[in-house]
């Protein structure tokens, strides 16, 4: 009988299927639509030190085979999260992964220190698609020196699995993957959204209030699969693949490219049952292929 149980670094997951940060809120939004305990892991929306109201509207626009979002990391901040959100998340029988972001290294470190003192958190994910205000707005995830430094400083205060979420908006993602590994990351996840924009031809103005947004959905999947393939060859760290996963075949592409686990994002907006449907599909695939676990498929595209 095949099993979907997965181990990624020291994380033991019932299935390799996670939620992608920013698409699942803090879990309550989907609790009436699906059984959260069936998830491999819950990655909550990105948390910052202080509350953020996000970008001006409009903040979402559909595109061919995808979606642009410019939410702007809207979230209630650390203090509210610890008081109002974390207690009910701790009561769920599911690995909890907290995504964090900041404008400076010091903000990331402060978040990691505060969260390290809490119970019930399985891992920390660093959202690296944020501008470092002390370095002139350079994204943490686009400069190898800045990236390695940030991961190293967070590693020094965080004692559980550390995930570095890589941005695709670079020319050599393998170099960034190696920098994150050198800095002390245990796991790499990829990809975050691609930068894009839509112009309203009736007004001649950008449709999003922030002008630019992050592109997600099936349109980005070939880019994401290719980057997971490259990262797999660049580092020995386990990988979480994401980017346009809508069904079982999509998930299998990432696994065969080198991902040990996958995260589903935009598909949750289309069909909240996507993750359990993919889990059932993966079970069927293993049975028909005569395989005992998905680990046998990780990276087979490289053979």
Beta strands, then each sheet from edge to edge (+ up, - down):
strand 1: 6-8
strand 2: 11-13
strand 3: 17-19
strand 4: 42-43
strand 5: 60-63
strand 6: 66-69
strand 7: 96-100
strand 8: 123-127
strand 9: 131-132
strand 10: 138-139
strand 11: 161-165
strand 12: 187-190
strand 13: 194-196
strand 14: 199-200
strand 15: 205-206
strand 16: 213-216
strand 17: 238-242
strand 18: 261-264
sheet 1: 1+ 2-
sheet 2: 3+ 18+ 17+ 12+ 11+ 8+ 7+ 4+
sheet 3: 5+ 6- 16+ 13-
sheet 4: 9+ 10-
sheet 5: 14+ 15-
end
